[in-house]
Amino acid sequence: MEWHDWKPETFELARERGVPVFLFVGASWCRFCRELESRVLATPIVDALLTSRFVAIHVDKDRRPDLAARYSRGGWPTLAYLDDQGEAIASDGFLEPEALLVRLELVSAYWSDQHDAVRRRLAEAADRVAEEPHARAELAHDLPETIAAALLESADPVHGGWGTRHKFPHPDALEFALQRWSRTGDEALRKLVLRTLRNMQVGEIHDRVDGGFYRFATAPDWSGPHHEKVLDSNAQRLRAYVEASQALGEASFRDTAEGCVRFLAGTLFDPALGAFRGSQDADPVYAHLRTREARAAHGTPACDPTIFANWNALAVSALLRAGVVLERPDCTELALRALDFVVEELVDGSEGIHHFWDGTFHLPGLLTDPAHVLGALVDAAQYSGRSRYLRVAESVASSTVTTLAAERGGFWDTRHDPSLRGPLRRRERSLADNSRLAEALLALSVLTRNPRWRDLARETLASFAGDYRRHGPAIAAYGRAVDLYLNPPVHVVIVGLPDADDTRALQRAALAPYVASRVVQVVAPQADRDLLERLELPWEGGVAHAYVSRERESFAETVDPLRLPALMTRVEAGV
């Protein structure tokens, strides 16, 4: 059948023909989407009805997260029936041919008989939807504790994680729980992290042959997985296992993290481009083969070659941590190579960050990309010791403020564009992406000694403080960001010659232990002279020095890598 792109000309065609729009939102890794397209939509009578009475649009939900967020029914595929302005008349999930035919006939007849009334009704509904009010409030000091209690109450007490029918681990919630346990010593939070990560790694959701994890499970005990393997979820789980290994010292977590690295580096990394592909297709037969030899004989599932800016940024941040904790310099090299690809090919000074690459760049102006890429740049500055990433980070932060800042705090998910149609005209504020951006801004403020970024983070977090509860699992990312704002980080500045053994030894000592809130910075006396002056630190040559501070209060100085972790622990604890 003839598929059209989401563009003004497609809706103009629908107006000219006097027919509604059929929107199919799928995912490259989704086998049910492929089944819908190859079996249901390819049925001759369905094809004929769609061709004669609709204008059909097919979009990939990962390439167009703005459309997915506005039309999704909560899963994939999503089928939406739209008027010629893009407003939704109705929507469905997967349908068999007979059921889809009935639905198409009903929508077509309804549109034909009452199309003026439908347009008026949808226009009135759109007019009633004002821009989301900002429930701004003060950032109460007990807010992280309240969020932690809510997560504990809603977690699975037997198998860990959250949810029953669709079981996801929600790595943001695990990281937040670990962070709060580190601060408070709450054993319930530690046990929640252990329970979730242990059960996940022995469950069917974990691919112990190729490494990594399938996207989600359909049973509470992490069994019955959907077998697609996606970059974003594997990057987040790698980070969760690395940090849990770092904080809790469980050897099995280290092994699971090594498997995640093996999958990311061996399957999703595109060595020709130097970046990570988006996903690997689901193949249940392949997944149930228990040896690499059997899998090789069967044939490896295909990968979607799309390079996504936000997902690559997640992989960069996770691999930078893995490089230190797993003592794998190759992870650091892989991470920095992927970040350099994103910066060179997808970061645009005037347009912002383009969302994806498929031979060229596409779709600038979404919040999800600077929210994640800024975090990766801040991490790269800390783990590589290169201040050049800070210059790019400040540029990204500035352009994000210019294009996406909301008038009363926080950031919109898309740029203002009066030519957009349907729900895209109504911008939204994603709590998860705003929280990630705020977290990166807090670290950027410390690294650059620029209070503007901290003030912006505070305003962003405060703009959600009155209604964060309605955002579901995203409250964990919000809780983590608020906790980091309320508890300023331990700041370790290492002044020394780049790549010198003594500088690197202090840097490793600062990054290796688990610290809930920490910023590590290497300052080269010559190349970073302006930054050194801003930090007001001395350099008279000789060996590298580490200076430990918090906010604007200095606590200690050392040249001994063995002494540095204890100094950091004392500063974090306020001793």
N, C-alpha and C positions, 0 to 999 in steps of 0.2 A: 504494500500500500504506500501511498505518497505521504511522507512525513514532512512537516514544515518546522522551521526554527521559530523560537519565541522572538518575534520582532514586530514592529508596527505594521509592516506589509502583510503579515499573516492575518492580523485582526481586520485590516482593511479588506482583505479577501473575504473574510467571513461576513462583513457588512454588505459587500457587493452581492454575495450569494444569498444573503438573508438566512444564514444557518448558524447554529451554535458551534463552539469550539470544544473538541475532545482533547484533553490533556493527559498524557501518560507520563508519569514521573517514576523513573526506575533507577536502578544502580547497576553498574557494570558487573559487580560481584554477585548479584542477586539471581539465583537460579529460578525463582518464581517469576521474576521479571522476564527472563529469557523464555520461560515456558509460556507466559502470557503472550509474548510477541510471536513465538514460533508456532504455537498450537492454537491459541484462542483468536488472536487478532489476524492470523493468517487463514482462518476458516473463510472460505469464499463468501458466504452470506454475510458474515461480520464485516469483512473487507468491503464488500459492495455497499453495505448500509453506511459505514463510516465515510466512504468516498463520496457517496451521493448526498448525504444529509449533514455532514460535519466537515469542518476543517480540523485536521489532526496535527497535534504538536507532540513531539517526544523530547523530553529533556532528561539528562542525567542528574540525579539529586546531589551528587558530590560536586559536579561542575557548576550547578546552579543552586547553592544552598539557600539563596534568597527566595527562590520559588518553592523549594522543598519546605522551608519553614512556614510558608503561608498557605500551602495547599495540602500538606501531608495529613493523612488520617492516622498517623502514628506508626506506620510501617510501609513496606514496599512490596509490590507496586502500589501506587496511588493512581486512581482514575478520577479525573475531575471534569465536570461538564460546565463550561463557562459561557457567559454571554460575550458579545463582540467587543466588550470593554475589559474583559478579563475577570469579571466578578463571577464567583462560583454559584452555580445553580444547584448542583448536587455533587456528591463524590462517593467513591467505592474503593474497596481493596480488590484483591484478586477475584475475578468472576469467571465461571465456566461459560462456554459459548452461548448456551441457551439463556442463562441469566443475563449475560451482557446484551444479547439481542433485545430482551424485554426492556432492559434499562434504556438502551439507545432509542427504541421506539417511543417509550414514554417521554424522554427528554425532548426528542425531536418534535413529537406531537404537541407537547406543552409549549415549546418555543414557538412553533408555527401558529398555534391558536391564540396564544396570549403574549406574544413577544413584546408588545408595547407595555403591558402590565408588568411583565417580568423585569423589563429594563427600569421602569419607574420604581418597583419595589427594591431592586438591588441598588439603585442610585440613592434612594432614601436611607437604606441601611448603611451605605458607605458614608453618607453625610452625617449620620449619627455617631460614627466612629471617629472621635477626635484623637489627636495625638495623646498617647498614654500620659496620664498625670504622674508627676514625680512625687512619691510619698517620702519626701525628705525628712530625716530625723537625725538626731545626734547618734554618734557611734558609741553606744553604751559599752562599758568595759565587760559586762557579763554576756554580751552578744555571742562571742565564740562558745562560751559554756552552754548557752541555750541551744545553739545549733548542734553542738556535740551531743547533747542529751536527746535531741530529736533524731539524730542519726542512729544512736544506740537503740532507741525505742523502735525504730522502723526496720532495723537489721534482722536478718534471719539468725535466730539464736543457735541453730544447729549447724548449718552449712556455711554461714557467713554470707556476705553480699546483701543485695537488696532485690526484691521482686520474687515472684513465684512462677507465673506463666512464662515470662521472659526474664531470664536471670542474667543480670549484668553485674560486674564487680564494682563499677563506679570508682576508678582509681583516685579521682579527686577526693572522694570521701575517705579512702584509706590513707592518703597522704595527710589529710586534715586530722584524722584520728591519731596518726603517729605524731604529728606536730603537737597536738594537745596533750597526749600522754607524756611526751618529752618535757613539757612545761609543768604538768600537774601531777604526774605519777599515777593517773587514773588507770587502774588495772583493767577495768572493763573495756577501755579503748584499746589497750595493748592486746587483750584477748580477742577483740573483734578483728584486729588486723591479722593476728596469727591464724584465727579460725578461717577467715576468708582466703588468705593466700595459701594456706596448707591444703584446704579442700579444693581450691581451684587447680592447683598443680597436680593433684591426684585424680581430678575429675576428667571427664571426656572432653571438656572444653580445651584442655591442654594437649597440644600436639607434641608428644615426647619423641617423635622420630625426626621431624624437620625442625622442631623448635617453634616457639611462638604459640599463639592462642587463636582459636576460632572466635568469631565475633560475639556470640552469646549462646547460652544454653536454654533449653525449654523446660528443664526440671530443676527443682530446688537444690539437688545434689550435684549440679553442674554437669548433668548428663543430657543427652539428646541435643547436641550442639547443631547450629547451622554452620556449615563447614567453610564458609568464606573467611579469608584472613585479610584484615584491613590494616593499613599502615597506622592510622591514628590510634586505634585501640591497642595494637601491639606496642607502639611507642610508649603509650601511657602505662601499660602493664610492665614493660621493661623498667620504667622509672620507679614504679611502685615496688617491684621486687628488689631493685638496686638499693633504694632507700631503706627498705625493711631489713635487708641484709646488713646494711651499714649500721642501722640503729639497734637491731635485735640479735645480730650475729648468728643467724640460723643458716647453716651450710646449704640446706636444700634450696633456699631462696637464691643463693648465689648461682647454684646449678641451673635453676629455672631462668634466671637472668641471662646466663650464658647461652641458653637455648634461644631466647628471644633475639640476642645479638646474631646468632647463627642464621636465623630466619631473615632478619632485616638485611644483613650483609650478603647472604648467599642467594636470596630469592628476590627481594624487592629492590635491592640497589641496582641501578643501571650504571655500569662502569663507563659506558661511552659518554653519558651526560654528567655523571658525578652527582646524581640525586636519586631519591627513592620513588619508585613507582607507587601507584595508589593502592593496589589490592591484588590478591590472588583469588581466582575463581573458586567457587565451591565445587567439590567433586567427592561425594560420599564414598564411592568405591575406593578412590585413592586414599582418602582419609582413614579407611579401615584396614589398609595394608600396614603391617607392623614392622617392616624392614625397609631400609633405604633401597636395597636391591630390588625388592618387589615393586616398590614405587617407581623406580627408574624404568623397569620393564613395562609398567602400565602407562607411563607418560605423565609428566608434571603438568598440573593445571596451569592455564595461561594467566598472565598478569596483565592488568590494565596499565598501559604505559604512561598514563597521565601523571604529571608532576604537580602536586598541589602545594602551594606555599605554606598554608597553615599546618598541614600534616607533616611536611618535611621539617618544619620548625619544631614540632613535637619530637620527631626522631632525633634532631640535633640536640635538644636539651637532655633527652634520655641518654643518648650515647656519650655525651660529655661527662655525665655522672658515672656511667659505666666505665669509662676510660680510667677514672681514678679508683673507684671502688673495686673493680675487677682487675685492676693493674693491667689494662689493655690499651697501650698507646695507639693501636690501630683503630680503636673505637673513636678516639679523639680526632685522628686524621680523617676518618670517614665522616664524622659530624661536621668538621670544618669545611670539608670539600662540598658537602651538601649545602651548607649555609652560604658558601661563596657562590654556588650556582643560583640560589634564590636571590641573593643580593645583586648579582650581575645580570640575571635574566628577568627577574620579576619585580624588583624594587625600582620604581620610577619616581624621580623627584617631583614631577608635576602631577602625575596620575595617582600616586600612592603605590600600593602593592597589587599586582595582578594576581588573580586567584589561582590560575592554573596555566600550565604549559603543555602543548601537544605538538611542538614544532615551532610554535610562536606563542606569545603571551595573550591572555584573555581576562576579561572581567575585573577591572580595577574597582576600588571603592567599597569593598566589603570590610566590616570591622573584624571579622574572624581572622583575617590575614595579618594586619598589624598587631592584633592582640597576641598572636602566637609568635610572630617573627620578632617582635620587640623583646619578648622573653628569651628567645634563642640568642639574639644579639647580646643581651645582658649576660646570659650564661657564657657565651663565647668569650666575652671580655674577661670574665673571671677565670675560666678554665684554660684559656690559651695564654693569658697574660698580655694580650695585644689590645692596646687602647684604640686601635683603628675601628674596632667594632662599636666603640662608644660614639664615635662621630656619626656612623650610620644610624645608630639607635636614636640619637637626638634628632636627626633628620626625619626618621620615621615617626617619632613622637610628635614633632611639630606639624608634619603634614596630616597626621591623624586628627589633631586638634582642629586644624583649619577646615578639614572636609567633613568630619563626623561628630564634632562636639555638639551636645544638646544644650539648649539655652539654660536649662535649670539643673545641669549636672549630668554626668555620664555621657555615653556616646551612642549614636544611632547605629543600627546594623548596616545601613546603606547610605549612600550620598543622596542629597536632595536632587531630584530630577523631575521637573514638572511634566516631562513627556512620558513618564511611566504610566502604566494602566493597571486597573484592578487593585488588588491588595498591595501591589508594589508601591502604590502611591502613599501608603500608610507605613511610615518607618517604625521600627520597633527597637527596643533596647534589650539586648540579650544579657541576662545576669551573668552567665558563665563567661562570655567574652569580655564584658566590662570588668569582671573580677580579675581575669587573667591580665588584662591591660593594666589595671590598678597595681597588681602585684609587681609587674615589670617596671612600672613607673616609680614605685617605692625603691627598688634596687637601683634604678637609673639615677634617682636623686642622690643616693649615697655615693655612687661611683663618680658622679660629676660635681658633687657638692653644689647642686642647683636645687634650691627649695621649691622652685616652681613645680617640679614633677611630683613632689610629695603633696603639695597643696592640691594639685589636680587629682591625685589618687584619692585624697580625703574627700573631695567634692564628689567624685564618682561613687565611692562607697556610701557616702551619706545620702545620695539621691535614691538609693534602694533600701535604706534602713527601715522605712515604714511599711514596706510590703514585700520584703524578700521571701517570706514564707510561702507565697503563692507560686514560687518558681520550681518547686519539686527538688530533684536531686542536685540541681545547680547550687543549692544553698551551701554545699560543702566547699566549692571553689570560693564562694563569697565569704564563708567563715574563715577560710585560710587567709584570704587577703586582708580581712579585718583584723585577724590575729596578728598578722605581720605589721599592720599599721600601728596597732596598739602596743606592740612589743618591738621597738626598733632593733635592727639587727646588730650583732657583733660585727664590727668592721675591721678586717685585717688588711693593712696596707704593707706590701713588701717592696721595699726600695732596693733595687739591685740591678745588675747588668742582665739584659735579656738573655735567656738560654744558658746562663752560667749555672754551674752545678749547685752553688749555695742558694741562688734564687729559686731554682726549681725545687730544691729540697724543702724550703720553707713553704712554697706554694702547695706542694703535695701534703705537707703536714697540716696546713690550714684547711684543705678540702677533704681529706680522708675521713675524719670522724663525722658522725651525724650531729648536726646542730640545727635546731628548729628554724633559726633565723640568723643567717650569716651572709656577709658579702666579703669576697676576697678580691684583692686588687693588687696587680703587679705594676709598679711605676718605674719606667726606665729613666734614669736621671737626665740623660741627654734628650732623647726623643720626646719625653713627656714633661719637659721642664715647666711648662705653664701649669700642668696639673699638679706637679710637685709643689709649686708655689701656692696654688690654691689650697692644697692639703696642709700647707705650713709644716712640712717635714724636712729635716736636714739630710744632706748627703755630702760626705767628705771623702768619698772613695772608700776602698777597702771592701770588706765582706758585706753581704746583703743583710738588711735589718727588717724585722717584722714589727709593726706597731699595731697594738690592739686597742680599739676604742669603741665607744657606743655613743651615738649622737655626737655631741661636741665635747665629750669627756674622755680623756686619755686614761688608760689603765696600765699598760705594760709595754715593754720593748724587749725584744730578744733576738739573738742571732742563732739560737739553738732550736732546730726542728723538733727535737724530742720534748722540749719544754713548752712549745707553742700550743698543743691541744689542751693541756691543763690550764693555761692562761685563758684560752677561749671559753672553756667550761666555767671557770670562775666568773668571768665577765657576764656570760649569759645568765648565770644564776644570781648575779648581783651580789656576789660575796666580796 
